Amino acid sequence: MSDPSVGKLSTGEWSPERFRRHLEQSGTPLVERVCADEVEVTFVDEPGDDTTVTLSVVIGPRIGFNPIGTEFTSVAGTPFRVLTLRMRSDLRFSYVFTRGGPTREGEQVPDPFNPPPRFSECSVERFSGASVAVLPDAVPLPWLDQAEARPAPAMDSAVLASESLGNERRVWVSMPPGDLPDALPFVIHLDGTADHSAPSVRDGLVEAGLIRPCAVILVEQPGSQRDKELLCDPAFSRMLVEELLPWLHHRYPLSRDPADVALAGESFGGLCAGWTALHHPTAFGNAILQSPSCGYHPDLTWGTGAGELLRRAPVPTLIADHLAAEAAPVRIFHDVGELEGSNTHSRWLDQVLTAKGYDTRYREFAGGHDYAWWRGLFADALLWCFPLGNSDRSHA
């Protein structure tokens, strides 16, 4: 089965110009339901002559795009190429087209008929500028949708120079709308950037009366240091406690109660947030772990897998440290994609936390290792950490 509009194009019933107008009006990819829980998804590109096109999506445990490996097919007599895939109808995912040709290597570009969303709070190599597909049965992310439409909130920007680490990084601080209390709850988000969605998501929740007003602190992670600092590095965690927190308290009316402080991150950042909160619970009373790389151990290439079945493998660091320690006074929000290979370790971590009696919220979403989900589910994390008044903590 193929999309009816593609059929009209291929038979000549529609001209290329009419088909292009249809794409511009309806958006892409084109989706046709084939049964209760599956759809056919048609991707369309207009790349020019002598160009091959393939699809890459964020589906697996690694950072970056996973190539599908099937080339788009030309629609005879037109400049269009199409690729139709059958998928579960509840997916949400980031994707790009990889264009190649006889004289150039593959270039990753967004879908020309589905521009990237407003927020691209990730570096180029971490799927910045990707298009996002939302299939018809995907769980809605209403707070992200509202954030996309909001004006960007004002943010302070400054450089924090760390004496202990011998480096520096930019820090952005966004205060909530309205009158501010003297001891404001706050969340520190690792891998921060100036165009991060978190402040806009926060504003919508505050104005709706669903969470306590809270500050959002976005901490830049220098590219050359990221793969060291975020991997359960005691020196980096101490810097957050001994340098960043005093620096923030000196400048802003922030609460000193650890129950009012959350440390958040995605992927390696989620690993760091969970590990730091475990070892510094008097500083961070909440941890937000989004697709955390909790299969990490310095002696493992990528978590535990089939190869480790043949030898005695170490338990991943975050899980091992939780097993070895008494339960810390930390509340933990934890999400991960159903399509991530690393969700095995997230389930393992959740079992350990539950057995130790942690106040924790764990969920799996219909997608991969992907900002397309993290941006919106961050609203659920804020609802979990900082509910207003009688708001039900389980609403997250």
C-alpha positions in Angstrom: 0.0 0.0 0.0 1.3 3.5 -0.7 -0.1 6.9 0.2 -2.9 8.0 -2.2 -1.3 11.3 -3.0 1.8 9.5 -4.2 -0.3 7.3 -6.4 -1.9 10.4 -7.9 1.5 11.8 -8.6 2.8 8.6 -10.2 -0.2 8.3 -12.5 0.0 11.9 -13.6 -3.4 12.8 -12.0 -1.5 15.3 -9.9 1.3 17.5 -11.3 4.5 17.8 -9.3 3.4 21.4 -8.4 0.1 20.2 -7.0 1.8 17.4 -5.1 4.3 19.9 -3.6 1.5 22.1 -2.5 -0.1 19.1 -0.9 3.1 18.3 1.1 3.5 21.9 2.2 -0.1 22.0 3.4 -0.4 18.6 5.0 3.2 18.2 6.2 5.3 15.1 6.1 5.8 12.2 6.6 2.5 11.0 5.0 0.7 8.5 7.3 -1.9 5.9 6.3 -3.4 3.5 8.9 -3.3 -0.1 7.9 -4.6 -1.7 11.1 -5.4 -0.9 14.7 -1.9 -0.4 15.8 0.2 0.0 12.7 0.6 2.7 10.0 2.4 3.1 6.7 4.7 6.1 6.8 5.9 7.7 3.6 8.9 10.0 3.6 9.3 12.3 0.6 12.4 14.2 -0.6 13.2 16.4 -3.5 16.9 16.2 -3.7 17.9 17.0 -7.2 19.4 14.8 -10.0 22.1 12.2 -9.4 21.4 12.1 -5.6 20.7 9.1 -3.5 18.6 9.4 -0.4 18.3 7.2 2.7 16.6 7.7 6.0 18.3 7.8 9.4 16.3 7.9 12.7 17.0 8.0 16.4 16.1 4.5 17.4 18.9 2.8 19.3 21.0 3.2 22.4 23.8 5.2 20.7 23.9 8.9 20.3 23.3 9.9 16.7 21.3 8.6 13.7 20.8 5.0 12.9 20.6 4.4 9.1 17.6 2.5 7.8 19.7 1.3 4.8 16.9 1.4 2.2 17.2 4.0 -0.6 14.3 6.2 -1.5 12.6 5.3 -4.8 12.2 7.8 -7.7 8.7 8.7 -8.8 9.1 8.5 -12.6 8.8 11.8 -14.4 9.0 13.9 -11.2 11.8 15.3 -9.0 10.5 13.4 -6.0 11.9 10.4 -4.1 9.8 8.4 -1.6 10.3 5.7 1.0 7.3 3.9 2.7 7.8 1.9 5.9 5.3 0.1 8.1 5.6 1.2 11.7 3.8 1.0 15.1 1.3 3.8 15.3 2.4 5.1 18.7 6.0 6.2 17.8 7.5 9.7 18.0 11.0 10.0 16.6 13.6 12.4 15.2 14.9 11.7 11.7 17.0 13.1 8.9 17.6 12.3 5.3 21.1 11.4 4.2 21.8 12.6 0.7 24.7 11.3 -1.3 26.0 11.4 -4.9 28.9 10.6 -7.2 30.9 13.6 -6.2 30.1 14.0 -2.5 29.8 12.1 0.7 26.5 11.7 2.5 25.0 14.9 4.0 22.4 14.8 6.7 19.6 17.2 6.2 16.1 17.6 7.8 13.0 16.7 5.9 12.4 19.7 3.6 8.6 19.5 4.1 8.8 19.0 7.9 11.1 21.7 9.4 12.8 20.9 12.8 11.0 22.1 15.9 11.9 25.4 17.4 14.0 23.9 20.2 17.3 22.3 19.1 19.0 22.1 22.4 21.7 19.7 21.4 25.0 19.8 19.4 25.1 18.9 15.8 26.5 15.4 16.4 23.7 14.8 18.9 20.8 15.2 16.3 20.4 18.9 16.4 18.3 20.2 13.5 16.3 17.0 13.0 12.8 16.7 11.8 10.3 15.0 14.2 7.6 12.5 13.2 4.6 12.1 15.6 2.5 9.1 14.6 -1.3 9.2 15.3 -1.3 7.2 18.5 1.8 8.7 20.1 1.3 9.9 23.6 0.8 13.7 23.4 3.3 16.1 24.9 1.0 19.2 25.4 3.5 21.1 27.6 6.1 20.9 24.9 3.6 22.0 22.2 2.8 25.0 24.4 6.4 25.7 24.9 7.1 25.7 21.2 4.5 28.5 20.8 5.7 30.7 23.7 8.1 33.6 23.5 11.5 32.6 24.7 11.9 33.6 28.4 14.7 35.9 29.5 17.9 34.3 30.8 21.0 35.4 32.5 24.2 34.2 31.0 27.6 34.0 32.7 30.8 32.0 32.7 31.7 29.8 35.6 35.4 29.2 36.0 36.2 26.1 38.0 39.4 26.1 40.1 39.1 22.4 40.9 38.7 21.3 37.3 40.8 24.0 35.7 38.2 24.8 33.0 35.2 26.9 32.5 31.7 26.6 31.1 28.7 28.9 30.4 25.7 28.8 32.7 22.3 30.1 31.8 19.8 31.0 34.6 16.0 31.4 33.9 13.8 32.7 36.7 10.1 31.8 36.7 7.3 34.3 35.9 5.6 36.2 38.6 6.6 37.2 42.2 9.4 35.2 43.5 9.7 33.7 47.0 12.9 34.2 49.0 13.9 30.5 48.8 13.2 29.4 45.2 13.3 25.7 44.3 15.5 25.0 41.3 16.6 22.4 38.8 20.1 22.2 37.4 20.1 20.7 33.9 23.3 19.3 32.5 24.1 19.6 28.8 22.4 23.0 28.8 22.3 25.4 25.9 20.9 28.8 25.4 17.9 27.6 23.4 16.9 24.7 25.7 13.2 24.1 26.0 13.2 23.6 29.8 12.5 27.2 30.8 9.5 27.5 28.4 8.1 24.2 29.6 8.5 25.4 33.2 6.7 28.7 32.5 3.7 26.9 31.1 3.4 24.7 34.2 3.9 27.6 36.6 1.2 29.7 34.9 -1.2 26.8 34.9 -0.7 26.5 38.6 0.6 22.9 38.5 4.1 23.3 39.9 5.8 25.6 42.3 7.7 28.5 40.7 11.3 27.2 40.2 14.4 28.4 38.6 16.0 26.5 35.7 19.8 26.4 35.6 21.4 25.2 32.3 25.0 24.1 32.6 27.0 23.9 29.4 29.0 20.7 28.9 32.2 21.5 26.9 32.4 19.0 24.1 36.0 17.9 24.8 35.2 17.2 28.5 31.7 15.7 28.2 32.6 12.1 27.9 34.8 12.4 31.0 33.0 14.7 33.3 29.6 13.0 33.0 30.8 9.4 33.5 30.6 9.1 37.3 33.5 11.5 37.8 33.9 12.4 41.5 35.8 15.6 40.6 33.0 16.9 38.4 30.3 16.0 41.0 32.3 17.8 43.7 32.5 20.9 41.4 28.7 20.9 41.2 28.4 20.9 45.0 31.4 23.0 46.1 31.6 25.5 43.3 28.4 25.7 41.2 25.9 25.7 44.1 27.7 28.5 46.1 28.1 30.5 42.9 24.3 30.3 42.3 23.4 31.0 45.9 25.5 34.1 45.9 23.6 35.5 42.9 20.0 34.3 43.2 17.4 33.7 46.0 17.5 30.0 45.8 16.5 27.4 48.4 19.1 25.6 50.4 16.8 22.7 51.2 17.9 19.7 49.2 14.3 18.7 48.8 13.9 21.9 46.7 16.9 21.0 44.4 16.8 18.7 41.4 19.7 17.6 39.2 18.7 16.6 35.7 20.3 15.2 32.6 19.8 13.1 29.5 22.0 10.1 28.4 25.4 10.6 30.0 23.9 13.6 31.7 21.2 11.4 33.3 23.9 9.0 34.4 25.8 11.9 36.1 22.6 13.2 37.7 21.8 9.9 39.2 25.3 9.2 40.4 25.9 12.7 41.8 22.6 12.7 43.7 23.4 9.3 45.3 26.8 10.5 46.5 25.7 14.0 47.4 22.1 13.7 48.8 22.6 16.7 51.1 22.9 18.9 48.0 20.5 17.3 45.6 17.2 15.8 46.9 15.8 15.1 43.5 17.3 13.5 40.4 15.8 13.5 36.9 17.3 10.7 34.7 16.2 10.8 31.1 17.5 7.7 29.1 20.4 7.6 31.5 23.5 5.6 30.3 23.2 3.4 33.4 24.9 0.5 31.7 28.2 2.4 32.0 31.2 0.9 33.6 34.8 2.0 32.7 35.8 -1.7 32.0 32.8 -2.3 29.6 32.7 -1.1 26.0 28.9 -0.4 26.2 27.1 -1.8 29.2 26.6 -5.5 29.6 25.6 -7.5 26.6 25.9 -10.9 25.0 29.7 -10.8 25.0 29.7 -10.5 28.8 27.7 -13.7 29.2 31.0 -15.6 28.5 33.0 -13.9 31.3 32.5 -12.4 34.7 31.4 -8.8 33.9 31.4 -6.0 36.4 28.0 -4.6 37.4 27.5 -1.1 35.8 28.7 1.7 38.1 25.5 3.5 39.0 23.7 0.2 39.7 26.6 -1.2 41.7 26.9 1.9 43.8 23.2 1.8 44.6 23.5 -1.9 45.5 26.4 -1.1 47.9 24.9 1.9 49.6 22.1 2.6 52.0 19.1 4.2 50.3 19.8 8.0 50.0 17.1 10.6 50.7 16.6 11.3 47.0 13.5 11.2 44.9 14.1 9.9 41.4 12.3 10.5 38.1 13.5 8.0 35.5 12.3 7.5 31.9 13.7 5.6 28.9 12.7 4.6 25.4 11.2 1.2 24.7 13.4 1.0 21.5 16.6 1.6 23.4 18.9 -1.4 23.9 20.0 0.3 27.1 16.5 0.0 28.6 17.6 -3.3 30.1 19.9 -1.4 32.4 17.2 1.1 33.2 14.8 -1.7 34.2 17.6 -3.2 36.4 18.3 0.2 38.1 14.5 0.6 38.7 14.3 -2.8 40.3 17.2 -1.9 42.6 15.7 1.5 43.6 12.3 0.0 44.2 13.7 -2.8 46.4 15.6 -0.3 48.5 12.5 1.8 49.0 13.2 4.8 47.0 10.5 7.3 46.2 10.8 6.9 42.4 8.8 7.2 39.2 9.8 5.0 36.2 8.3 5.0 32.8 9.0 3.9 29.3 8.0 5.8 26.2 7.4 4.7 22.6 10.6 5.8 21.1 14.4 5.7 21.2 17.3 7.7 22.6 15.7 10.9 21.5 15.1 14.6 22.4 11.8 14.3 20.6 10.6 12.6 23.8 12.9 14.1 26.5 11.9 17.7 25.8 8.2 17.0 26.5 8.6 14.4 29.3 10.7 17.0 31.2 7.3 18.5 32.1 6.3 15.3 33.8 9.6 15.4 35.7 8.9 18.9 37.0 5.4 17.8 38.0 7.0 14.9 39.9 9.6 17.1 41.7 7.8 20.3 42.4 4.0 19.8 42.5 2.0 22.8 43.7 -0.1 22.5 46.8 -2.3 19.4 46.7 -1.1 18.4 43.2 -0.9 14.6 43.0 2.8 13.6 42.8 1.8 10.6 40.7 0.4 13.0 38.0 3.9 13.1 36.5 
